[in-house]
Amino acid sequence: MSLSKEEFMAKLATIPEEEPDEIDLALMQASDERESSGKDQRWGSLEEYQQEKEESGKLLLRIPKSLHSRLKSEAKQEGISLNQYILYRLSSK
């Protein structure tokens, strides 16, 4: 189902805005530094991107604070780190 521009803008308006946290600020600063260095960060193809950016095993994922809090609490109940708990949950599905 394709949304019209008006429908998209209406849905977008329902998403609550939050002030950037320290991670967001660091990412914005890094982006600004790349832009000011004059380096073109775009790749011509997926293959070029994949060659440039190998899988590191790291994933930066922004999730709602309520979900983060719930996962953290569940990890604490299990007596393991949040990272271990999320890996467990992802691999068991």
C-alpha positions, 0 to 999 in steps of 0.5 A: 500500500502506497501512501500519498505525501499528505498521508505520509506527513500525517503519519510522520507527525504522530512520531514523538520527537526526542532530544538527541542523546550523546550517541546521536550527538556523536553521530551527527558530529562525525557526519559533519566532520566527514562532510567538512573534510570534502570526502564523498561518503557515497558508494557507486554500488552495493558491491563497492559499499560491501568491500568498503564496510566489512561486517564488524559484528557491531550493530547500532540500533535505536529502540524506544526507551520503554523497550530498552528498559524492559529488555534491560530488566529481563536481562537482569532477572536472567543474571546476564548482560543486556547484550547476551540477553538480546543475542539469546532472544534474537537467536531463539526466534 
